[in-house]
Amino acid sequence: MKPANSVLSSYGTTVFEVMSRLAQEHGSINLGQGFPDGNGPDDVVTAASAYLHDGINQYPSMMGIPELREAVATHAKRFYDLDFDWPGEIMITSGGTEALASALFGLIEPGDEVVLIEPLYDCYLPIVRRAGGVPKLVRLEPPSWRLPRQALTDAFSDNTKLILFNSPMNPCAKVFTRDELEFIAALALKHDAYVVCDEVYEHLAFDGRPHIPMITLPGMRDLAVRVQSAGKIFSLTGWKIGMVSAAPELLTPIAKAHQFLTFTTPPNLQAAVAYGLGKDDAYFDALNGDMRARRDRLGAGLADIGFDVIPCEGTYFITTDFRPLGFNGTDEEFCRHITIEAGVTAVPVSAFYQGGGIDHFARFAFCKEDASLIEALRRLKAHFGS
Ligand SMILES: Cc1ncc(COP(=O)(O)O)c(C=O)c1O
């Protein structure tokens, strides 16, 4: 047999899949994978189901249904005072992941350098490499997750095609400040590089911290690509509706990639997301307040058991240092250990790094029912005997 594509074949099964399978095998509470419990907002789900019966069930427009593209523009104006001309600047994809893949395949030419910030969401590097990009990695490290400005400056060159980063950032729960975004924007401007910003957790920046879309910064309107996910906005991660917003010169090549990857996205779900984006402020406030309360519950409980809990500024995730519990193995060993012995699953933070060196942090997802969080904490407490 001839070998398959060497870049993609070099990757194993993702750590999320491995840990989820192990959790299932052992009847463990899965705080590893970041999908919310529950079934999302009732009215949004009802809108999707009504549209299945009454709407169009054939291929919708390649760029997305007009109602949703317009709703994305209205949402951007409402929350960030951004003006998008939706027919030329907004496209709907099958999830944030496809939005990112389309952006990377559409913009990267083989040999282009691509700056990435570790810890990395799992699909970034394989897609960049498959697109022929040459990754230049810069790492944030726990517990401060401080932006290493010199390393970032050094990672840029005249061969840099783009930087891809994520704010609020999975798994480290960092929300980039305006100052940090300005620093990145200045490098992008200096090197004439694009900025692909994964903003899927935009409504999950906590404690009054603003989420600032990169594209709102001076000079970034024509260089930045904004990526969103309805899965995170409506706690419906299985829907896989993503959105890309960018200047027409950027969106055009990105749309070419989308055209040949998935071409389009289920119209009933698009219609329901269009409806959902119009929900009142109370919905968005409750989403944020509810997740913040879960964060506080899980964070306080883990600290009480003896974990070092790193402050969480946004997303679904809390990172913890487990060494104070007396566990001396690696983070992978720790996550397997608590899955099998305590009945609670987390994921090792080392999985988000390429080069090693980070091996004693575990990530817990708090986007779960209170009952699951309470039971998970009870089990961990019983196991570690604190
Ligand atoms: C940082 C980040 N980007 C993108 C995605 C994928 O979004 P979607 O499910 O819409 O493809 C996720 C999902 O967990 C994520 O955490």
The ligand as a Tripos MOL2 file, in Angstrom:
@<TRIPOS>MOLECULE
LIG
   16    16     1     0     0
SMALL
NO_CHARGES

@<TRIPOS>ATOM
      1 C1        -10.2360   27.3560   20.9170 C.3       1 LIG1
      2 C2        -11.2550   26.6280   20.1110 C.ar      1 LIG1
      3 N1        -11.3700   26.9100   18.8150 N.ar      1 LIG1
      4 C3        -12.2730   26.2820   18.0390 C.ar      1 LIG1
      5 C4        -13.1000   25.3190   18.5710 C.ar      1 LIG1
      6 C5        -14.0430   24.5960   17.6550 C.3       1 LIG1
      7 O1        -15.2690   25.1790   17.4940 O.3       1 LIG1
      8 P1        -16.4060   24.3800   16.7310 P.3       1 LIG1
      9 O2        -16.9210   23.3180   17.6310 O.co2     1 LIG1
     10 O3        -17.4310   25.4100   16.3890 O.co2     1 LIG1
     11 O4        -15.7730   23.7770   15.5110 O.co2     1 LIG1
     12 C6        -13.0150   24.9920   19.9280 C.ar      1 LIG1
     13 C7        -13.8790   23.9470   20.5030 C.2       1 LIG1
     14 O5        -13.6790   23.4660   21.5780 O.2       1 LIG1
     15 C8        -12.0650   25.6640   20.7210 C.ar      1 LIG1
     16 O6        -11.9170   25.3890   22.0230 O.3       1 LIG1
@<TRIPOS>BOND
     1     1     2 1
     2     2     3 ar
     3     2    15 ar
     4     3     4 ar
     5     4     5 ar
     6     5     6 1
     7     5    12 ar
     8     6     7 1
     9     7     8 1
    10     8     9 2
    11     8    10 1
    12     8    11 1
    13    12    13 1
    14    12    15 ar
    15    13    14 2
    16    15    16 1
@<TRIPOS>SUBSTRUCTURE
     1 LIG1         1 GROUP 0 **** ****
